[in-house]
Amino acid sequence: MNASTAVEASTSRDALIDAAIVLMSRRSPSTISGRDLAAEAGVNYGLVHYYFESARDLMAEARRLHGAWIVDNLMAGGTRPVDSESALEDRRIFGFTAHVALEGGFWDADEPRPALDALLDLVRGSDPDGDPVHHRATVAAVTLLLLGWPIFVEHNARGLGLDPEADGEAIRSRFLGVLRSLYSSVGMEA
């Protein structure tokens, strides 16, 4: 393999992983085929099986890498929570995780959860003498809100008679206020 072929191989594999992240931020993993992944990546379908055992394995690798990316890039190596404003703007951040969670993608106790673990560590660090149940409940509530935003905000707003376009800033402001309140309950500022 020459240097050019090695670069192309790396680029194709990375393109497939990026495609999985993009598609899984929009749709449930069970609705995504290997052909969908290849088309989104702009590569030949055969490369899905060249680099991964299956489309499911490709999506599992994307999930693993995406969690690490959140911690490394958005949580500054686990030293701060994900910026809530960024999370609301970019569906790849929590839309991806929400679609995976809706299909039970995090029920396996051995499944890595880097962003959740990093957030729980931050909460414990900011409130070392606090109640461990309160810490976990706070992380669960924050995560629930952040996961629900990309999936349900428009549906819920319309169901309550709100116009997501006209009333979007009011919804967003209230949402961020609730998040800040949860963080402050464990001594953190988001």
C-alpha positions in Angstrom: 0.0 0.0 0.0 1.5 3.3 -1.0 1.1 6.6 1.0 -1.7 7.8 -1.3 -3.7 4.6 -0.8 -3.2 4.8 3.0 -4.6 8.4 3.0 -7.6 7.4 0.9 -8.3 4.4 3.2 -8.1 6.6 6.3 -10.3 9.2 4.7 -12.9 6.7 3.6 -13.1 5.1 7.1 -13.3 8.5 8.7 -16.0 9.6 6.2 -18.1 6.5 7.1 -17.8 7.3 10.8 -18.7 11.0 10.2 -21.7 9.8 8.1 -22.9 7.6 10.9 -22.7 10.6 13.4 -24.6 12.8 11.0 -27.3 10.2 10.2 -27.7 9.1 13.8 -28.2 12.7 14.8 -31.2 12.8 12.5 -32.7 9.3 12.7 -32.8 6.2 14.9 -29.9 3.8 14.2 -32.4 1.0 13.3 -33.6 3.0 10.3 -30.0 3.5 8.9 -28.7 0.9 6.5 -25.1 0.3 5.3 -26.1 1.8 1.9 -27.4 4.9 3.7 -24.1 5.3 5.5 -22.1 4.8 2.3 -24.2 7.3 0.4 -23.9 9.9 3.1 -20.1 9.4 3.2 -19.8 9.5 -0.6 -18.0 6.1 -0.7 -18.7 2.7 -2.2 -21.0 0.5 -0.2 -18.4 -2.3 -0.1 -16.2 -0.1 2.1 -18.7 -0.4 5.0 -17.9 -4.1 5.1 -14.2 -3.6 4.3 -13.7 -1.5 7.4 -16.4 -2.9 9.7 -18.1 -6.2 10.2 -21.5 -4.6 9.6 -23.3 -1.3 9.6 -24.2 -1.9 13.2 -20.5 -2.2 14.1 -19.8 1.0 12.2 -22.5 2.8 14.2 -21.1 1.3 17.5 -17.7 2.7 16.6 -19.2 6.1 15.8 -21.0 6.0 19.2 -17.7 5.3 21.0 -15.8 8.0 19.2 -18.6 10.5 19.5 -18.7 10.2 23.3 -15.0 10.6 23.5 -15.2 13.7 21.1 -17.8 15.3 23.4 -15.6 14.9 26.4 -12.4 16.0 24.7 -13.7 18.9 22.7 -17.0 20.1 24.3 -16.2 19.3 27.9 -12.5 20.4 27.7 -11.3 16.9 28.6 -14.0 16.6 31.3 -13.2 19.8 33.1 -16.5 21.6 32.3 -20.1 20.7 31.3 -21.1 20.9 27.6 -22.0 24.5 26.8 -25.8 24.4 26.7 -26.1 27.0 24.0 -23.9 24.9 21.7 -25.9 21.8 22.5 -29.1 23.5 21.4 -27.5 24.7 18.1 -25.9 21.4 17.0 -28.0 18.3 16.7 -24.9 16.2 16.4 -24.1 16.8 20.0 -27.2 15.4 21.7 -29.5 14.5 18.8 -27.1 11.7 18.1 -27.1 10.5 21.7 -30.9 10.9 22.0 -31.6 8.6 19.0 -29.2 6.0 20.3 -30.8 6.2 23.8 -34.3 5.8 22.4 -33.3 2.4 21.0 -31.8 1.3 24.3 -28.3 1.9 23.1 -27.0 2.7 26.6 -28.6 -0.1 28.6 -25.6 -2.3 28.6 -23.7 -1.8 31.8 -20.4 -2.4 30.0 -21.2 0.2 27.3 -19.0 3.3 27.7 -20.7 6.5 28.6 -17.9 9.0 28.6 -20.0 12.2 28.6 -22.3 11.0 31.4 -19.3 9.8 33.5 -17.4 13.1 33.0 -20.5 15.1 34.0 -21.0 13.0 37.1 -17.3 13.5 38.0 -17.8 17.2 37.7 -20.8 17.2 39.9 -19.1 15.1 42.5 -16.1 17.5 42.4 -18.2 20.6 42.8 -20.2 19.2 45.6 -17.9 16.6 47.3 -20.0 16.4 50.5 -23.3 16.2 48.7 -25.8 13.4 48.4 -24.6 10.8 45.8 -28.3 10.2 44.8 -28.8 13.9 44.3 -25.7 14.0 42.1 -26.9 11.1 39.9 -30.4 12.6 39.8 -29.1 15.9 38.7 -27.0 14.4 36.0 -30.0 12.3 34.9 -32.2 15.4 34.8 -29.6 17.6 32.9 -29.1 14.8 30.4 -32.8 14.2 30.0 -33.3 17.8 29.1 -30.4 17.9 26.7 -31.4 14.7 25.0 -35.0 15.8 24.7 -34.3 19.1 23.1 -33.3 18.0 19.6 -35.9 15.3 19.5 -39.0 16.8 21.1 -38.8 20.6 21.3 -40.7 21.3 18.1 -43.3 18.6 18.8 -43.9 19.8 22.3 -44.0 23.4 21.4 -46.6 22.9 18.7 -48.6 20.6 21.0 -48.8 23.4 23.5 -49.9 25.9 20.9 -46.5 27.6 20.6 -44.9 28.5 17.3 -41.3 27.3 17.4 -40.2 30.1 15.2 -42.1 33.0 16.9 -41.8 31.6 20.4 -38.4 30.0 20.0 -36.5 32.5 22.1 -38.9 32.2 25.0 -38.8 28.4 24.9 -35.0 28.5 24.7 -34.6 31.0 27.5 -36.9 29.0 29.9 -35.0 25.8 29.0 -31.6 27.3 29.7 -33.0 28.7 33.0 -34.0 25.2 34.1 -30.6 23.8 33.2 -28.8 26.6 35.1 -31.0 25.8 38.1 -30.1 22.1 38.0 -26.4 22.9 37.7 -26.5 25.4 40.6 -28.2 22.8 42.8 -24.9 21.0 42.9 -22.7 24.1 43.0 -21.9 24.3 39.3 -22.2 27.1 36.9 -23.1 26.2 33.3 
